[in-house]
Amino acid sequence: MKTFNEYLGLGIAGNFALHLAQAGELEDFKDVITADEAAPKGLFPFYLPNYSPLLENPTRKPKEILRTYPLSSDTIKLPNAELNVQAEPEVGLICDIAYKDGEIFSITPTHFGAYNDCSIRVAGAEKISDKKNWGESSKGFSKTILKIDKFEEGGVMDEYSICSFLSRDGKLEAYGEDVELTGYSYFYEKLTQWIKNQINTQENFGPLEPINEYIRACNYPTKAIISIGATRYTEYGESTFLKVDDELFVVLYNRSKYSLNDVIKNLESRDHSQSDMSILAQKVL
Protein backbone atom coordinates (compact mmCIF):
# COMPACT_ATOMS: atom_id res chain seq x y z
CA MET A 1 0.00 0.00 0.00
CA LYS A 2 2.30 2.76 -1.28
CA THR A 3 -0.58 5.10 -2.18
CA PHE A 4 0.34 7.59 0.54
CA ASN A 5 4.13 7.42 0.54
CA GLU A 6 4.39 11.16 -0.19
CA TYR A 7 1.97 12.07 2.63
CA LEU A 8 3.05 13.38 6.01
CA GLY A 9 1.90 11.01 8.77
CA LEU A 10 0.74 12.47 12.08
CA GLY A 11 -1.27 11.10 14.99
CA ILE A 12 -3.16 12.64 17.89
CA ALA A 13 -2.80 11.39 21.45
CA GLY A 14 -5.63 11.61 23.96
CA ASN A 15 -8.62 12.66 21.85
CA PHE A 16 -11.11 10.13 23.23
CA ALA A 17 -12.11 9.98 26.89
CA LEU A 18 -10.39 7.28 28.98
CA HIS A 19 -8.28 5.76 26.19
CA LEU A 20 -4.91 6.91 27.55
CA ALA A 21 -5.71 5.39 30.93
CA GLN A 22 -6.67 2.09 29.29
CA ALA A 23 -3.44 2.14 27.26
CA GLY A 24 -1.34 2.83 30.37
CA GLU A 25 -0.04 6.11 28.94
CA LEU A 26 -1.38 8.74 31.34
CA GLU A 27 1.95 8.86 33.16
CA ASP A 28 3.71 9.80 29.90
CA PHE A 29 1.73 13.03 29.76
CA LYS A 30 1.73 14.01 33.44
CA ASP A 31 3.70 17.21 32.74
CA VAL A 32 1.82 18.20 29.56
CA ILE A 33 -0.61 21.06 30.22
CA THR A 34 -3.56 21.42 27.83
CA ALA A 35 -5.97 24.28 27.17
CA ASP A 36 -8.82 22.37 28.79
CA GLU A 37 -9.33 19.00 30.44
CA ALA A 38 -10.88 17.44 27.31
CA ALA A 39 -8.18 18.66 24.91
CA PRO A 40 -5.86 16.16 23.20
CA LYS A 41 -2.42 15.83 24.75
CA GLY A 42 -0.38 16.39 21.61
CA LEU A 43 0.66 15.34 18.12
CA PHE A 44 3.23 12.72 17.17
CA PRO A 45 4.85 11.84 13.83
CA PHE A 46 4.54 8.31 12.48
CA TYR A 47 5.93 8.98 8.97
CA LEU A 48 8.18 11.74 7.62
CA PRO A 49 8.36 11.61 3.80
CA ASN A 50 11.35 13.04 1.94
CA TYR A 51 12.97 14.09 5.20
CA SER A 52 16.29 15.92 4.77
CA PRO A 53 18.62 15.99 7.80
CA LEU A 54 20.29 19.16 6.51
CA LEU A 55 18.09 21.55 8.50
CA GLU A 56 20.28 24.01 10.39
CA ASN A 57 20.24 23.94 14.18
CA PRO A 58 17.27 21.58 14.70
CA THR A 59 15.84 21.35 18.20
CA ARG A 60 15.68 17.61 17.77
CA LYS A 61 16.44 15.12 15.02
CA PRO A 62 13.70 12.50 14.63
CA LYS A 63 14.47 8.80 14.78
CA GLU A 64 15.49 7.48 11.35
CA ILE A 65 12.78 4.79 11.46
CA LEU A 66 10.17 7.53 10.96
CA ARG A 67 11.33 7.75 7.33
CA THR A 68 10.14 4.18 6.76
CA TYR A 69 6.67 3.94 5.20
CA PRO A 70 4.56 1.99 7.74
CA LEU A 71 1.06 1.72 6.23
CA SER A 72 -0.56 -1.51 5.09
CA SER A 73 -4.17 -2.32 4.25
CA ASP A 74 -3.91 -6.06 4.92
CA THR A 75 -1.10 -6.99 7.34
CA ILE A 76 0.51 -6.04 10.63
CA LYS A 77 4.06 -7.27 11.12
CA LEU A 78 4.96 -7.62 14.78
CA PRO A 79 8.40 -6.35 15.86
CA ASN A 80 11.11 -8.95 16.29
CA ALA A 81 11.46 -8.29 19.98
CA GLU A 82 9.19 -9.90 22.54
CA LEU A 83 7.04 -6.81 22.97
CA ASN A 84 3.37 -6.30 23.71
CA VAL A 85 1.63 -4.78 20.69
CA GLN A 86 -1.92 -3.48 20.79
CA ALA A 87 -4.19 -2.35 17.98
CA GLU A 88 -5.62 1.16 18.25
CA PRO A 89 -8.88 1.53 16.27
CA GLU A 90 -9.46 5.05 15.05
CA VAL A 91 -10.29 7.36 12.15
CA GLY A 92 -7.68 8.43 9.63
CA LEU A 93 -8.21 11.75 7.86
CA ILE A 94 -6.68 12.57 4.48
CA CYS A 95 -5.96 16.29 4.56
CA ASP A 96 -4.78 19.10 2.31
CA ILE A 97 -2.32 21.46 4.01
CA ALA A 98 -1.59 25.08 3.08
CA TYR A 99 1.27 27.16 4.47
CA LYS A 100 1.97 30.84 4.97
CA ASP A 101 5.26 32.30 6.14
CA GLY A 102 6.58 28.90 7.13
CA GLU A 103 3.62 27.92 9.30
CA ILE A 104 0.42 25.94 8.78
CA PHE A 105 -2.25 28.27 7.42
CA SER A 106 -5.07 25.77 6.88
CA ILE A 107 -5.87 22.07 7.16
CA THR A 108 -8.72 20.70 5.06
CA PRO A 109 -9.86 17.08 5.59
CA THR A 110 -11.07 15.63 2.27
CA HIS A 111 -11.53 11.90 2.98
CA PHE A 112 -11.70 9.51 5.96
CA GLY A 113 -11.15 5.83 6.52
CA ALA A 114 -10.69 3.05 9.07
CA TYR A 115 -7.26 3.24 10.66
CA ASN A 116 -5.15 1.17 13.05
CA ASP A 117 -2.59 3.17 15.03
CA CYS A 118 -0.93 -0.05 16.16
CA SER A 119 1.32 0.62 19.15
CA ILE A 120 4.03 -1.02 21.22
CA ARG A 121 3.16 -1.02 24.92
CA VAL A 122 6.39 -0.28 26.71
CA ALA A 123 7.04 1.88 29.75
CA GLY A 124 9.63 4.63 29.68
CA ALA A 125 9.73 5.37 25.93
CA GLU A 126 11.34 8.75 25.29
CA LYS A 127 8.75 9.90 22.72
CA ILE A 128 5.28 8.76 21.66
CA SER A 129 6.60 8.07 18.16
CA ASP A 130 9.00 5.45 19.58
CA LYS A 131 5.96 3.20 20.05
CA LYS A 132 4.32 3.94 16.71
CA ASN A 133 6.55 2.99 13.78
CA TRP A 134 8.87 -0.01 13.95
CA GLY A 135 9.05 -0.59 10.19
CA GLU A 136 6.94 -1.63 7.21
CA SER A 137 3.37 -2.80 7.93
CA SER A 138 3.34 -1.43 11.48
CA LYS A 139 0.25 0.70 10.81
CA GLY A 140 -3.07 0.13 9.03
CA PHE A 141 -5.29 2.16 6.69
CA SER A 142 -8.30 0.83 4.79
CA LYS A 143 -8.32 0.60 1.01
CA THR A 144 -11.85 2.03 1.12
CA ILE A 145 -11.58 5.76 1.67
CA LEU A 146 -14.78 7.77 2.06
CA LYS A 147 -15.27 11.31 0.74
CA ILE A 148 -16.02 14.13 3.17
CA ASP A 149 -18.70 16.51 1.89
CA LYS A 150 -18.00 19.03 4.66
CA PHE A 151 -15.99 18.61 7.84
CA GLU A 152 -18.61 20.19 10.07
CA GLU A 153 -21.87 19.41 11.79
CA GLY A 154 -24.48 18.36 9.24
CA GLY A 155 -21.93 16.57 7.06
CA VAL A 156 -21.71 12.90 6.19
CA MET A 157 -19.49 12.03 9.16
CA ASP A 158 -22.36 12.80 11.58
CA GLU A 159 -23.90 9.47 10.58
CA TYR A 160 -20.82 7.29 11.03
CA SER A 161 -19.73 5.07 13.90
CA ILE A 162 -16.53 3.10 14.50
CA CYS A 163 -16.17 -0.41 15.87
CA SER A 164 -13.43 -3.02 15.87
CA PHE A 165 -13.03 -6.76 16.31
CA LEU A 166 -10.29 -9.33 16.75
CA SER A 167 -10.58 -12.82 15.32
CA ARG A 168 -8.49 -15.40 17.18
CA ASP A 169 -8.77 -19.15 16.72
CA GLY A 170 -11.93 -18.62 14.67
CA LYS A 171 -13.72 -16.56 17.33
CA LEU A 172 -14.67 -12.94 16.69
CA GLU A 173 -14.50 -10.63 19.74
CA ALA A 174 -15.28 -6.92 20.05
CA TYR A 175 -11.93 -5.14 20.54
CA GLY A 176 -12.98 -1.49 20.70
CA GLU A 177 -16.29 0.00 21.73
CA ASP A 178 -18.93 0.78 19.11
CA VAL A 179 -19.07 4.60 19.24
CA GLU A 180 -20.18 7.54 17.11
CA LEU A 181 -17.45 9.59 15.47
CA THR A 182 -18.91 12.72 17.02
CA GLY A 183 -17.91 11.22 20.38
CA TYR A 184 -14.35 12.41 19.82
CA SER A 185 -13.40 15.10 22.33
CA TYR A 186 -12.25 17.45 19.55
CA PHE A 187 -13.90 17.11 16.15
CA TYR A 188 -14.72 19.20 13.08
CA GLU A 189 -13.50 22.83 13.16
CA LYS A 190 -12.44 22.58 16.79
CA LEU A 191 -10.15 19.71 15.80
CA THR A 192 -8.62 21.33 12.69
CA GLN A 193 -7.96 24.56 14.59
CA TRP A 194 -6.31 22.57 17.37
CA ILE A 195 -4.14 20.63 14.88
CA LYS A 196 -3.04 23.83 13.15
CA ASN A 197 -2.13 25.52 16.41
CA GLN A 198 -0.45 22.41 17.79
CA ILE A 199 1.76 21.95 14.72
CA ASN A 200 2.79 25.59 14.79
CA THR A 201 3.53 25.72 18.52
CA GLN A 202 4.38 22.23 19.81
CA GLU A 203 7.87 22.08 21.24
CA ASN A 204 10.31 19.30 22.05
CA PHE A 205 8.98 18.58 25.53
CA GLY A 206 8.39 15.35 27.41
CA PRO A 207 6.88 12.79 25.02
CA LEU A 208 6.22 15.46 22.35
CA GLU A 209 8.35 16.55 19.39
CA PRO A 210 8.80 19.79 17.36
CA ILE A 211 6.46 18.91 14.49
CA ASN A 212 6.89 22.21 12.66
CA GLU A 213 10.65 21.62 12.41
CA TYR A 214 10.06 18.15 11.01
CA ILE A 215 7.63 19.54 8.42
CA ARG A 216 10.18 22.10 7.32
CA ALA A 217 12.79 19.34 6.95
CA CYS A 218 10.28 17.42 4.78
CA ASN A 219 9.98 20.49 2.51
CA TYR A 220 6.42 21.34 3.58
CA PRO A 221 4.24 18.42 2.39
CA THR A 222 0.83 19.56 1.11
CA LYS A 223 -0.88 16.23 1.87
CA ALA A 224 -1.16 14.43 5.19
CA ILE A 225 -2.76 11.46 6.88
CA ILE A 226 -3.77 12.41 10.40
CA SER A 227 -5.06 9.74 12.76
CA ILE A 228 -7.35 11.55 15.18
CA GLY A 229 -7.11 9.35 18.27
CA ALA A 230 -7.89 5.83 19.40
CA THR A 231 -11.32 5.04 20.80
CA ARG A 232 -11.99 3.15 24.03
CA TYR A 233 -11.29 -0.56 24.30
CA THR A 234 -13.73 -3.19 25.39
CA GLU A 235 -12.63 -5.18 28.45
CA TYR A 236 -11.33 -7.83 26.04
CA GLY A 237 -9.43 -5.33 23.90
CA GLU A 238 -7.84 -3.59 26.87
CA SER A 239 -6.26 -6.83 28.07
CA THR A 240 -5.48 -8.52 24.73
CA PHE A 241 -2.25 -8.00 22.80
CA LEU A 242 -1.77 -9.08 19.20
CA LYS A 243 -0.20 -12.40 18.28
CA VAL A 244 0.67 -14.11 15.01
CA ASP A 245 -2.35 -15.35 12.99
CA ASP A 246 -4.81 -12.94 14.62
CA GLU A 247 -7.07 -10.98 12.28
CA LEU A 248 -7.96 -7.42 13.16
CA PHE A 249 -10.95 -5.50 11.79
CA VAL A 250 -11.61 -1.77 12.15
CA VAL A 251 -14.90 -0.61 10.62
CA LEU A 252 -16.44 2.79 9.93
CA TYR A 253 -20.10 2.36 9.06
CA ASN A 254 -23.13 4.54 8.39
CA ARG A 255 -25.48 3.68 11.24
CA SER A 256 -28.50 5.10 9.36
CA LYS A 257 -27.99 2.26 6.83
CA TYR A 258 -26.35 -0.51 8.85
CA SER A 259 -26.64 -1.95 12.33
CA LEU A 260 -23.77 -3.37 14.35
CA ASN A 261 -25.18 -6.83 13.60
CA ASP A 262 -24.95 -6.05 9.88
CA VAL A 263 -21.29 -5.22 10.35
CA ILE A 264 -20.62 -8.46 12.24
CA LYS A 265 -22.38 -10.50 9.54
CA ASN A 266 -20.25 -8.82 6.87
CA LEU A 267 -17.05 -9.62 8.73
CA GLU A 268 -18.07 -13.22 9.34
CA SER A 269 -18.91 -13.66 5.65
CA ARG A 270 -15.73 -11.82 4.54
CA ASP A 271 -17.90 -9.34 2.66
CA HIS A 272 -15.95 -6.07 2.47
CA SER A 273 -17.61 -4.76 -0.68
CA GLN A 274 -19.84 -1.99 0.66
CA SER A 275 -18.82 1.30 -0.96
CA ASP A 276 -20.16 3.34 1.98
CA MET A 277 -18.39 1.30 4.66
CA SER A 278 -14.66 1.56 5.35
CA ILE A 279 -13.26 -1.76 6.55
CA LEU A 280 -9.65 -2.34 7.52
CA ALA A 281 -8.87 -6.07 7.70
CA GLN A 282 -5.32 -6.98 8.76
CA LYS A 283 -3.67 -10.34 9.31
CA VAL A 284 -1.03 -10.34 12.05
CA LEU A 285 2.31 -11.76 10.94
N, C-alpha and C positions, 0 to 999 in steps of 0.2 A: 504494500500500500504506500507508494511513493507520491501519491497525489498532492500531498501537502509539504513536500520537502523544502519548499521555499518559504513556508509560513513560519513566523515566530510562534513559539509555543509557550504559553503562560498558564498558570493555574492560580486559583484563589483558595486560601486556607480560611476555614471558619465561617462559611456563609450559610450554614444550616444548623439550627439549634441542636445542641448536644452532641454533634458528630465528633468534635475534637476530644471530648471526654471519653467517648466510646473508643476512639482510636488511640487513647493514651498519650495525647499530644498537648494537653493543656499546659503542662509544665514547660514545654518548649517556648510558650508565648507569655510566660508570667510577667515579663518586663515590657511587653509591647502594649502601649496605651493607644486605644482607639477612640474615635470621635464619640461613639455611643456604645452601649453595652451590646447591641445587636450587630454592630459593624463587623465585617470580615477582619481577620487579623493581619492579612498581608497578601502580597503576590509572590509567586516563585516561578523561576524559569524551568521548563522541562526540555526545551529544544531551542538552540540558538543557531539559525541558519547563516551560512556565509560569514561566520564570525572571524574577524581579523584581530589578532593579538597586538596590533601595532598602535593601539590607542595610547596617547601620551598620559602618563601619570594616572592610571586607573586607581580608583579606591580599592577595587578588588578584582582579581582575575577569576572568572568562573572555572569550575572544573571542566577539563577537556571532554569528559563523557557527554556533556550537554550539547556537543556538536554532532553527536550520533543521533540519527533519525530513529525515534522509538515507537512510532505508531504502527499498529497492525489491526486489520479488521477481522482476523480469524484465529490468531494465536497469542498466547502469553508465554514467554520463555522465562522460567524461573532463574534467578541468579545461581551461579555455581555453588556459592557458599550455603551453609545450612542456616538459612535465614527465614524468618516468618514473613510471608508476603500476603497481603490482603487486598482484595479488589475494592475499589471505591467507585460506586455507581453515581454518575452525575451527568450533567448536560454540557456538551461542548458547543461553543458558539464560534462560527466562522465570521470574522470581522474585517472590515476595511478600516485602515488607520490613515489619518492625515496629520501632518506635522506643520508647525509654524515656529520659526526661530529655535529650532532644535528641540522642541518639546511636543508632546502629543496635543493636537488641537481638537481632534474628534475621533470617536470610535463608533462605528456603525455595524451592528450585527446584521448579517444578511441571511444566514442559514443556521440551523441547529441540528444536533444529532446525539444519539446515545454514545456515552463516553465512559471509559474505565480508567480512572487515575490510579492505576495499580501502584501500591506503595509497600516498601520494606518497613517493617515494624522493628525499629531498633532504637534503644535509648541512647541519648548523648550525641546524636548526629549534629555536626556543626551547623548545617543549613537544611532547610526543608528540601531543597533540590537534591540533596544527597540520598534521599529516600525514593526519588521519583523517576530517575532514568539510570538504568544499569546496563543499557545497550539496546540492540534491536529487539522489537516486539516486547517491550516492557510497558507499553501503554496500549489503549484500545480506542478506536473510533469507528462507528458504523459506516458501512458503505452507503446506507440510505440516509441522505442528508435532506432535511426538510426546509423549505423556503419560509422566511419570515416576511409577512406582509408589512407589519409595523411592530417595532420593539417597544410596545406600550400597551397599557390597558385597553382592551377591546380588540387586540390582535389575536392571531391564530394560537399563540402560545398559552393564552388564557385557558384553553380547552384541554391542554395536555397534562398528563401525569407521567411519573417515572416509577418503575419497579425493577427489581432484579432478582435473579434466581441462580442457584448453583446446582448442577447435576453431578452427583457422585454415586458411583456404583448403581447407576440406573434410577436413582431417586432424586426428584426435583424438589428443592427446598427454597423458600423465600429467603433471600440474602439481605436485601435492603427493604425498607418500608415502602409501601405503595403510597406516594404523596403527590400532590399537585405541584406543578412547577412554580406557581405563585406563592408557594410556601417558603421559597428562599427568603432569607432575611433581607438581602438587597437584590432587587430585580428591576428590570426596565430602566428608565432614565436614572433612577437612583444608583443602579449598579454601574452603568456606563460612566456616569460622572465620578463615581468612586474610583473606577479603574483608571480613568484619565488622571485624576489627582494623585493616585497612588503611584503610578508609573513615574510621574513627573517629580514626586517628592520622596519616594521611599529610599532610605539610606541603608548602608551596610551596617546592620544592627541586629544583634541576637541571631535568630534563625533567618532573617531577611537579607536580601541582596540589593545592590544598586541597579535596578532594572533599566533606568534611563541610560546609564553608562553602557550596559550590555547592548541595548538597542542601537546606540550610536556606533558601537563596534561591529554591529551587523549591517551597517549602512542603511539604517532606517527602513526596515521592511514595511510594506504597505498592506500586507495581509497577515492575519494572525488567527490561531486557534486558541481560544481562552476557555478553559474548563472552570465552571463557575462555582464549584464546591460540591463535596460529596454529601449525599443525603444520609439519614440515620439508618443504622443497621437494625435488622431484626435480632432477637436474642441469638439465633443460630449464626447469623452473619458476623456478629460482634466477636464470637468465640471461635470462628472457623477460618483457618488460613488455607491458602491454596496448595494443592499438591498435584503431581503429575497425573494426567488423564481426567482431571475435573473438566467440566464445561461450564463456562460462565455466560449468563445472558443479562444484558441491560436493555430495557425496553422503554421507549417513549411512545405513548399511545394517546389517541384522541378519545377521551372518556365519554364524549357525546355520541361516539360511534361504536366503541368497544367497551366491554366490561373486563375486569381483571380475569374472570374465568375465560373470556375469549382469548386473552393473551396467553394464558396457561395452555389452552388447547392448541394454539398455534405453535408454541414451543414444543409441546409433546409430539406434535405431528411434523415437526421440522418445517413448518410453513412460514417462511420469512418474506413472503411476496407482497405484502400490503404496501402500497405506495405512500400511504399516509401514516405509517408506523415505522419508527426507526428502531431496528433491532441490531444490537451488537452481540454476536455469538463467537466466543473465543474458547479454543481448546488449550488447556494448560500443558506445556511441554517441559 
